[in-house]
Amino acid sequence: MNSYKKFIPCIYLRSEKAVAGFQDDTVVSEDPAALAGFYGDNNADELIVFDLSSDDDGHEAALDKIKNICARAQVPVTGAGNVKRMEDVKKLLYAGCTRAALNYSKEGNVELTREVSLKFGRDKIVACIAKASEIEANEEILSEYVGEVILIKEKTIKQAIDVAKVPLVVTLPEVSLDKIMELLSCTSVVGVTGPAINANAKQLNDIKDLCAGNGIGVKTFEPAIKWRELTTNESGLVPVVVQDYKSREVLMVAYMNEEAYLHTLKSGRMTYYSRSRRQQWVKGETSGHFQYVKELTADCDKDTILAKVSQVGAACHTGNYSCFFNEIMKKEYDNSNPLMVFEEVLGVIKDRKVHPKEGSYTNYLFDKGIDKILKKLGEEATEIVIAAKNPNANEIKYEIADFLYHMMVLMVEKGVTWEEITEELDKR
């Protein structure tokens, strides 16, 4: 069981859009992945995605959306809905979900529990249950094969708490903070989810602070280095170098005083002290170009902070993504970044698929289809094997480059990104 209580927004997917709930088709976002990013940036602990599609085509489209959601969320995602067999669980986990949920209201899913739990691990399987009586009736199988139970009906919460021997995540409609804290104080309740959490996503840090103040363990930004341990300049400030957490591009330099430092830690949004205005300012408060904290690190002297952030929009007031664009001098040098080269080549291949070019070999492969692409990929793999027997390393270098190009054509054909590949490698 987690040492902290979790706040878990839900995304209800219908017709590839995020809607308000199981029975409410009001569209809350045309871009569910962006909504997932918003929840993650506002320090949600996890996400639950419910696929509400009604047919196989809709389910496959929903899986594509879930894959995008998992890539954007930056927090663990539980996939739920339309799980009827082992293959459905596998598809959710392969899409990037941390766990898959079995709906116990659907015939056969109780019997499926043992099979998928033994295959993928108990920590990968949760159960969605509507009634406390279903928990009691399936107590043995839940205790042995399920990591958590998501209780999707509010009316049965009290009874469920009384009988549950498996950690509970409870679904809440609009509800008071006092009620949330009362529920999270129960040992068996490990998290809260549903419309009440969705509606208060921007205030999650404040709600967590309130919970922490009432002795409820929640996940917050706790600094390993206190402000008093940092070395300030003569004005009582510490400079902050701000960097994009993925591309590592330096975005800007600003300053923090103690108030800005503490507010950054509490809110999860980069907050600075303006020397010209002599006041604290939250980056993006007026422009909407917030910087969400991913990591703060002090240098060896503890007199400078490096902040890795998720940048919304542009960091610079001029509209440039980075403030560093005024070139002073530049020598000729090789600044190629392997990851950037892969992204750029993949981008060109993607563009060829969308905007075909006459005489393009890439378009020839796309036109011939998947079998031709696979044939060429197999041929290039064989060429690598042959080249590896040659003592000259140049030959294998050329063959690997050819193989990678054809592999990227396959990636575009199948809708796979480098980010997904590197994330999968990182997991291993």
N, C-alpha and C positions, 0 to 999 in steps of 0.2 A: 504494500500500500504506500502511496506517495507520502512524503513528509510534509507536503503542503497541499492546500485545497485549490482546486482548479476552476477557472472561469473559461467557459467553452462556448463561443458563439456557434450558431448553426447556419448553414447555407442550404436552403431548400431549392433544388434544381428542377425546374419544369420548362420544357421546350428550350433548353439551353440558356435559360435566364434564371436569376435568383428571385424567388417569390417570397411572400411574407410568411407562409406557413403551409402545413399539410392541407388545410381546407381554404386557404386564402391565396388566390392567384394574383394578387396585386404585385406588380413587378417592382422590386426594390433595387435591382441592378441589372443592366443589360450585359455587364461584364463581371461574371462571378469570380474570375481570377483576381481582378482588381479589388473586389470586395474582400477576398481572402487576404490580399496584401494589406488592406486597410486594417482588418482585424489583427493580423500579425504585428503590424507596426504599432498598434495601440496596446500591445502587450497581453493579448489573449494567450492563454496557456496552451490551448489546443483548438482544433476545429472539428465539427461534425458536418459531413455533407450527406444530405438525403437525396437520393435519385428518385424523383417522383414520376419518371417516364412510364408510359403504359404499354409500350411495345418494344420489340427487339431493336428496331432502328433507333428509336429514341434512347434506349439504354446504351447503345454503342456511341451515340453522339454525346450522351452524358459522361461516359468514360473519358472521352477526349477532354471535356470540360474539367473533370476531376483531376486529370493529369496536369492541366494548366494550373488548377487551384493548388495542388500539392507543390508545384514549382514556385508559386508566388507566395504562399502562406508563410514560409519560414518557421512554422510550428508543426507539431505532429497533427496529422489529419486522420480521422476515422471515416471510412466510407460505409454508407448504409443505403438500403433500398435495392430491390431487385436482386437479392442474393438468394439463389435457390439451389445451387449445386457447388461442388468443389471449384469448378472453373470460374464461377463468379467471384469467389474469394480471391483466387489467384489473379484475376484481372484487376481487382481493386488494389492489391498489394503491388502488382507490377506497375500500376499507374502512379504509384508513389505514396499510397496510403500507409500509415503506420499500422493500422488495424482495420479489420472488416467486421461489420455488425450483422448478426443474424436476427431477423425479425421473428420472434417466437409466436406471433399471431398467425404466421403462415405455416401451413401444413408441411411437415417434413423437415423444417429447420431445426427442431429439437433433436431429431435423429441425426442430422448433419453435423451437429456440434462436435461430437467425439472425433469424427473422421477428419474435419478440418483442423481441429486443435492438435491432433497427433501429427498432422502433416506440416502445419506452419508454426505451431507453438501456441501455448495457452495465452501468452502475452499479446498475440496477434488477433485474438478473437474476443469480441464483446457481444452481448445479447441485448436487443431492444425488446423491452417488455412493457405491456400496457397495464397489467393488473398485478397487485401484490400476490394474489392467489397463484399466478403463474410462476412467481419466484418460489413460493412454498412447494408447489407441485413438482418443480424441477430442481429442487435444492441440491440433490446429489450431483447431477450432471453439471450444474452451474459451478459448484464448488471445485470440481475436479478439472473442468475443461475451459472455463471462461475467466478472462481477466477482470472484467467489469460488467455491470448491468446498467444500461441507459434506460431509466424509467421515463416513458414518454407521455404519461398522463399524470396531471397534478393531483387529481382527487384521491389517488391511492398512495400518496407519498408516506403518510403516517404509518399505514399498515405495512408498507414495504420496509420502512426503517426498522419496524419491530421484528420482521421475520428474516431480513436479508443477512446472509453470511458471506456475501460477495460485495466488494466495494460498489457503491451506488453513485451514479451521476443522475441528478434529478432535473427534469424539464420544468421550467417555470414560465408562466405568462407574465404580464405586468405585475410586479410585486414589490413590497417595501424592502428597504435595506435591512430593517430589523428582521424580516422573515428570512432573507438570505443568510444573515449571520446566525440566526437560530438553526437553520438547516445545516450550515457548514460546521456548527459546533457539535453535530452528531458524529460519532466515531465512524459509522458506516457510510456516511456521505462524503465522497472525495471530490465532488465537483457539482457545479450548477451550469445549466445550459438552457437554450430555448429563447423565445422572443424577449424575455426580460433582460437577458445578457446582450442580445443583438441591439436592443434599443439604448443600452447604456455603454456601448463599446468605447465611446470617447472618454468616459469617466471611469474606466476600469482601474486606472492607477489610484484615483481617489477612493474608490470602493475598497481596493486592496489595502490602502492605508488605514481606512476605517476598521477593516477586519483585523489587521495587525494590531491596531490600538486596543482591540477587544480580545486579544489573546488567541486569535485564529491564525494559524500558520499559512501564509500565502507567499507566492513567488514574487519578489520585488528586486529592484536594483540595490544591492547592498555593497557599498564601495569597500574594496580591500584596503584602500588608502584614504584616510580621513583628510579633510581640507587642511587641518593644522599640520599635517605631515608634508604638504606640498610647500615648495619654496616660491614665494610670491615676489614680484618686482617692487620697486619703490612705491608704486601706487596700490599695492595690495592685490595685484592681478596676476593671473597665469595665462600665458599665450596658449592658444589651441590651434593645432594644425588639423584641418578637416579633410578626410580622404573618403572617396567612394569605396564602400566595403567590398565590391566585386571587382571593379576595374582597377582599383588602387590609384586612380587619378586624384591628384591633390586639388581640392575644390576651393578652399579659402583659408584664411587665417583670421582668428578673432581672439577675444579675451574673455575670461571668466573671473568673477569675484566669488566669494563663498555662496552668496545667494543664488547666483546663476548655476554654480556647480551642483548645489543641492536640488535645485529645481529640475535640472537636466536628469539627475538620477531618479527623482520622484516621477517625472512626467514621461520620461523616455524620449523626449524631444530636445534637440540641442537648444540650449538657452545661453545667452552671452550677456556681457556687460558692455554697453556702448560708451566708449570714452568721449565721443563728441556730444552725445545727448545726456551723458551721465546717468544712465538708467539701464535697468535690465531689459532685454528683449528676447522673445522667443522667435527663432529663425522661422520665417514663413507665416507669422501671425497675421500679417496683412496681405501677403502675396499668395498664400496657400502653398508655398514652396518649402514645406517642412523638411527638417532633417531628423530622421528617426535613428536613435542610437543603436548601434550593433556592438560596439566595443570602445572602451576608453582605456588608454595605456599611458603611464607616465614615463618620461625618459630617465636616464641613469641618475641625473641630479634632482629629479622630481620638480623641475622648474618649467616644464613644457608638457602639454598633454597632446597625444595623438588620438583623434576621434575618428573611428570608422563608422560611416553612416549610410543609411538608405536615403538618397536624395530624391525628393519629389520636385519635378520641374528643374529650373536652373538655380544654381547656387549664387550666381553673380547678379547684382542689381541691373547690369547692362543687358541681361537676357542670355549671356553666355553660360554654358553649363558650369564651367570653372572660371574663377577669377583670374587665373594665370593664363593669359593669352597674348600679352604684349611682349613680343620677342625682342630681346636686347642683342644677342649674338647667338650664332649657332655654327658649330663645326660639322663637317660631314662625318657621320658615324652610322653604324648599323644599329637601329633601334627596333628591329623586328622582334616582336613578342610572339612566341609560338602559338599561344592561345588566340591572340588577335589574328594571326595568319589563318588559323583554322576557321575562325568566325567569318573572316572576310571572304575566304574561298567558298564557304558554305553559303554566304550571302549572295555571291555571284551566281551560284548554282540555283538557289531559290529564285533569283530574279529571272534566270533563263526559263524556268518552268512557268512563271507568270507572264513573262514577256519574251516569247520565243524569238530567236534570231536566226535568219536564214544561213545555212551552212554550219551552224553550231553543232559540234559533236555531242555536247551535253543534250541539246534538243533531240538529236538523233536517238540517243539512249532513252529519253523520256517517251519519244514517239513509238519506239519498238516495245516498250513496256517492261514489266518486272522481270520476265524470263531472260530478256537480253541483258539487263543490268546484272542479274545474278550470274549469268554465263561469263560476262566480262570480269566480274569480281572473282569468280573461281579461277579464271585464267591468270589474273594478276597474282593471286595467292600462290599458284603453282610457279609463276615466274620468280617470286621471292625465294621459294624453296630451292630452285635451280641456281639462282644468283648467290645464295648463301654458300654454295660449294666452291664459288670462285674466290680466290684469295684477295682480289681487288674489291675493297669496300665500296667503291663508287657505284658498282653495278647494283648492289643490293639497295643502296640509297635511292637510285632512280626507280627501282621496282616498288619499293615501299611507297614512294610518292605517288606512283601510278595507282597502287592499291588504295591508298587513302583517298585519292580523288574519286575513284569508282565507289568506294564506301560512302563518301559524302553524297554522291548521286542517289545511292540507296537510302541514305538517311532522309534526304528531301522527299523522295518518293513515298517513304513510310511516315513522314512527319516527325522524325526524331531530331532533337537538338543536341548540340555539344554540351549544353548545361545539364541535360538529362544524363548523358553518358558520363560526364565527370562526377555528377552526384552519385551515380551508381557505383563508379570506381571508388569514390570516397567512402561509401558504406562498407566496402570490402576491406 
